[in-house]
Amino acid sequence: MTARRLVYYAGIAMICAWILVPIWLIAVGAIGGRQGVFLWPKSLWPREFSFAAVELFLRIEGVGKALWNSVLAAALTMVLSVALGAPAGYALARFAFRGQNAYRLLILLTRAFPIAILALPLTVSFIRWGLYDTVFGVALVHTALALPFAALVSSSLFAGIPRELEEAAWVFGCTRLQAFAKIVLPLALPGIAATAIFAFVISWNEVFAASVLTVRERTLTAYLLTVLSESPLHFRFAGGLVLILPSVVFIFAVRRYLFAMWGIANR
Amino acid sequence: MKLLKAVSAAALLAFATAAPASAQETVFMSTQLRPIEEAQKVREIILRGAPGNPTYVTEQPPQLTVRMRAEAAASRRTVSLVGALHGELQPLLPAGALDDISDVAARLADRGIPANLMELGKLGGTTQAYIPWMQATYIMVANRRALPYLPAGADVNALTYEQLKEWAKNVRERTGQRRLGFPAGPQGLMARFFQGYLYPSFTGSAVSAYRSAEAEAMWVWFKDLWQYVQPNSASYNFMQEPLMADEVWIAFDHVARVLDALRQRPNDFVAFPAPAGPKGRGYMPVVAGLSVAKDAPNRAGAVALIEHLTLPRTQLLTAAEVGFFPVVRADLPADLAPGVRLAAGAIAATQNARDALVSLLPVGLGERGGEFNKVYNDTFQRIVLRNEPARAVLDREAENLRAIMNATQAPCWAPDAPSRGACPVN
């Protein structure tokens, strides 16, 4: 019994270390000073403490605004892709119609073209429509990228909710809409939330469209991440740390919904 | 549901905040000085008190081309001033994205910008397409610990390629490590080493003698050198990092890409010119220029900014802060930071070397400059890294090079002798 326990806890410790040690090493690189990152062998404890790199990173002009733009674009992407993707998913799950399989494939097609090829015509059109250099324009492109995911995931989600529940609601006098709102939606909500989170992440990480379509209204990735790779090493660690921490906190906060997506919490 | 409500509130806000910017500002988009620290110095120090209310935005070179062409096609502009390398501005001219700024050039006549640099700014035409902004070149940097291994009688400031090989060999034999390094990574500037340094030094040419017997011998020599080169070179983009990590002791790179090492540890490193070959000490100056976008939303602001950036005072500030050197007549101050002084010394030693052989940047290739670089990178990879026979590779790649030259009809540039029509690949 104790031997089994030991193995069990050792396993837990190993998995935690697997995640935490790299994050710790990034933190050491970020606060260990300019020279610290080049020391070899690496020490697990920084020789000098200096928050200068992290501070400079946070003080850069426009980081706050870029962060705000990133949040807005990601939130808009989330709303739009769920608003468009969930009905499409419901239709795919509940109705049999001609060309259903072709439609499924067609949805994926938006991801088949590399955005670098579409960049020039897209930018020209966006300028003509007045969407250029706006957060809304960026969100539209990101929605196009997130939509296949939203539609296909929510379709499997709705397919997993028994049709009989809905039919029972009809029998008891619900209209189609009421049945959907009162029966199906509550059951599907955790999964839809997970879809929304993934749309959020897709928008948060996308660089190329966001940087070609904007000049002043840049998202954080377009504003910083591209130049981060060309900056001195300790800045990369500082930037990495600043960008990792919020996402770790975010994932921790929404972990329940993430599991729901793989159908664990639903059963 | 609360989450959804919050999100839709945020969405509404996004519509509200997406308002057009003020008409007064001048958007200054640059492919240079992109790294965070440098961009920050441009905003806080170099552009402090500048006219035209500048907004400094950085951009990767491929995105710059897409954006400028798109703004030209849709004829609605946001960018007024463009700062980029000579080669990056070149494709923008035929795309109709650059304004004629001959009037600005006339106003800056008393700044003392050398005539040959101003001529480059015409991009092969008759009107001024850009005003030279700042210049740099490539240098060598060595850790002081490598100096004891210098071959007997070698002067680090007048090194030859043979001596470099012997030096790297000594280091390897006595420390057991391969410690010569080149920036041959995906973002590294290795192609420029071949075009501006190795080829001119060994063949006196960059294009015409591409597949000559001298070039073949040169590649065989370089392949032999590679056994003393740090194998991680194939992943280095900026040599300052392996230099500071002591992984590499002797390195070649763009001055801006080794400057951080010189700045951080000026007492540990020496900077010196690239070596000389049988035909001279090939070197390639790098020129960045300032262009005004066609139909710029704020042309007056852009012109005022060009005037500010080419003031001798601003140029010296640029050299001291970000390590790009003046294009105007201005003497570097004595109190320069030690790292910058090391770099400036190596550049001066390069320019004033008696056997100096200037290679200009490729002229007239337009948007095919990338393919031109690929020929040299591919040649290097096939001969040196993949052990293919030099003669066969040179013959095959010469066809690609010839196709680019014929398609663009680009005449030869220095050090190749001037040609009528497309530069021949003999």
Interface residues (C-beta under 8 A of the other chain):
Chain A: R34 Q35 F38 W40 L56 F57 I60 E61 V71 L72 A73 A75 L76 M78 V79 A116 A119 L120 T123 V124 I127 R128 Y132 D133 T134 V135 F136 A139 A193 A196 F208 S211 V212 V215 R216 E217 R218 L224 T226 V227 L228 E230 S231 P232 L233 F235 G239
Chain B: L3 L4 V7 S8 A10 A11 L13 A14 F15 T17 A18 A21 V27 M29 R34 P35 I36 E37 A39 Q40 R43 E44 T55 V57 T58 E59 Q60 P62 Q63 V66 R67 R69 A70 E71 A73 A74 R76 T78 V79 Q187 N237 F238 Q240 E241 M244 A245 D246 D260 Q264
